[in-house]
């Protein structure tokens, strides 16, 4: 696998985490259900940890975590649309808003889990060495 392709994919995954972190801050701040509020806070903390892991992984592989790959720009647009839908809550009742927030979280978590699964699969395709070990460690964490 080409190193730049891998770094571009990691840039995309990092963007998803960054946008997800913003989503959890928004929905967590306004959730009225105590259990949902706690879960959103947990997801936000987990997502923040994922950002740290991906940032370190990109650096370990010789990349720049501030670089935004073309695929990361697409992921950013999709994630920002999801976040924007969470911010458009004026005409919604509190119950409708909470249901919409929950749906947005399900979409974000589905993408997050798929990204980490794909990262594990990418590691399996790499030859033994530093990159494979670093990715496997990141996925295991």
VEXDREN-2710 file (C-alpha; in Angstrom, 1 decimal):
% VEXDREN-2710
k/r/px/py/pz
1/UNK/0.0/0.0/0.0
2/UNK/1.2/3.5/-0.9
3/UNK/2.2/5.5/2.1
4/UNK/0.5/8.6/0.9
5/UNK/-2.8/6.7/0.3
6/UNK/-2.6/5.5/3.9
7/UNK/-1.9/9.0/5.3
8/UNK/-4.7/10.4/3.2
9/UNK/-7.1/7.8/4.7
10/UNK/-5.9/8.6/8.2
11/UNK/-6.5/12.3/7.5
12/UNK/-10.0/11.4/6.5
13/UNK/-10.5/9.4/9.7
14/UNK/-9.2/12.2/11.8
15/UNK/-11.6/14.6/10.2
16/UNK/-14.5/12.3/10.9
17/UNK/-13.4/12.2/14.6
18/UNK/-13.0/16.0/14.8
19/UNK/-16.4/16.7/13.4
20/UNK/-17.9/13.9/15.6
21/UNK/-16.4/15.6/18.6
22/UNK/-18.2/18.8/17.7
23/UNK/-21.5/16.9/17.2
24/UNK/-21.2/15.3/20.7
25/UNK/-20.6/18.7/22.3
26/UNK/-23.7/20.1/20.7
27/UNK/-26.1/17.3/21.4
28/UNK/-24.6/16.6/24.8
29/UNK/-25.1/20.3/25.9
30/UNK/-28.8/20.2/25.1
31/UNK/-29.9/16.7/25.9
32/UNK/-32.6/16.6/28.5
33/UNK/-32.6/12.9/29.1
34/UNK/-30.0/12.1/31.7
35/UNK/-29.0/8.8/30.3
36/UNK/-28.6/10.2/26.8
37/UNK/-26.6/13.2/28.1
38/UNK/-24.2/10.8/29.9
39/UNK/-23.8/8.7/26.8
40/UNK/-23.1/11.7/24.6
41/UNK/-20.4/12.8/27.0
42/UNK/-18.9/9.3/27.0
43/UNK/-18.9/9.3/23.2
44/UNK/-17.3/12.8/23.2
45/UNK/-14.5/11.6/25.5
46/UNK/-14.0/8.5/23.4
47/UNK/-13.9/10.6/20.2
48/UNK/-11.4/13.0/21.7
49/UNK/-9.2/10.0/22.5
50/UNK/-9.6/8.8/19.0
51/UNK/-8.4/12.2/17.7
52/UNK/-5.3/11.9/19.9
53/UNK/-4.6/8.3/18.7
54/UNK/-5.0/9.3/15.1
55/UNK/-2.9/12.4/15.4
56/UNK/-0.1/10.4/17.0
57/UNK/-0.4/7.6/14.4
58/UNK/-0.1/10.1/11.6
59/UNK/3.0/11.6/13.1
60/UNK/4.5/8.1/13.8
61/UNK/4.0/7.3/10.1
62/UNK/5.8/10.5/9.1
63/UNK/2.7/12.5/8.2
64/UNK/1.4/15.9/9.2
65/UNK/-1.9/15.7/11.2
66/UNK/-2.7/19.2/10.0
67/UNK/-2.7/18.1/6.4
68/UNK/-6.3/17.7/5.1
69/UNK/-6.4/15.2/2.3
70/UNK/-8.9/15.3/-0.5
71/UNK/-10.9/12.5/1.0
72/UNK/-10.8/14.3/4.4
73/UNK/-12.4/17.3/2.7
74/UNK/-15.2/15.1/1.5
75/UNK/-15.6/13.6/4.9
76/UNK/-15.6/17.1/6.4
77/UNK/-18.4/18.2/4.1
78/UNK/-20.5/15.2/5.0
79/UNK/-19.8/15.6/8.7
80/UNK/-20.5/19.3/8.7
81/UNK/-23.9/18.6/7.0
82/UNK/-24.7/16.3/9.8
83/UNK/-23.6/18.9/12.4
84/UNK/-25.6/21.5/10.6
85/UNK/-28.7/19.4/10.7
86/UNK/-28.2/19.2/14.5
87/UNK/-28.0/23.0/14.6
88/UNK/-31.3/23.5/12.7
89/UNK/-33.6/22.8/15.5
90/UNK/-35.8/25.9/15.6
91/UNK/-39.0/24.4/14.2
92/UNK/-38.6/21.1/16.1
93/UNK/-40.2/20.3/19.4
94/UNK/-37.8/19.3/22.2
95/UNK/-38.8/15.6/21.6
96/UNK/-38.3/15.9/17.9
97/UNK/-34.9/17.6/18.4
98/UNK/-33.8/14.9/20.8
99/UNK/-34.9/12.2/18.3
100/UNK/-33.0/13.9/15.5
101/UNK/-29.9/14.3/17.7
102/UNK/-30.1/10.6/18.5
103/UNK/-30.3/9.7/14.8
104/UNK/-27.3/11.9/14.0
105/UNK/-25.3/10.2/16.8
106/UNK/-26.2/6.8/15.3
107/UNK/-25.0/7.9/11.9
108/UNK/-21.8/9.3/13.4
109/UNK/-21.1/6.2/15.5
110/UNK/-21.8/3.9/12.5
111/UNK/-19.2/5.8/10.4
112/UNK/-16.7/5.8/13.3
113/UNK/-16.9/2.1/13.9
114/UNK/-16.6/1.4/10.1
115/UNK/-13.5/3.6/9.9
116/UNK/-11.8/1.7/12.8
117/UNK/-12.7/-1.6/11.3
118/UNK/-11.3/-0.6/7.9
119/UNK/-8.1/0.6/9.5
120/UNK/-7.7/-2.8/11.1
121/UNK/-8.2/-4.4/7.7
122/UNK/-5.7/-2.0/6.1
123/UNK/-3.1/-3.0/8.7
124/UNK/-3.5/-6.6/7.7
125/UNK/-2.6/-5.7/4.2
126/UNK/0.7/-4.1/5.2
127/UNK/3.9/-6.1/5.5
128/UNK/5.3/-6.6/8.9
129/UNK/7.0/-3.5/10.2
130/UNK/6.7/-0.2/11.9
131/UNK/3.6/1.0/10.1
132/UNK/1.7/-2.2/10.6
133/UNK/2.6/-2.4/14.3
134/UNK/1.6/1.2/14.8
135/UNK/-1.8/0.8/13.2
136/UNK/-2.5/-2.4/15.0
137/UNK/-1.7/-0.8/18.3
138/UNK/-3.9/2.2/17.5
139/UNK/-6.8/-0.1/16.5
140/UNK/-6.3/-2.2/19.6
141/UNK/-6.4/0.8/21.9
END
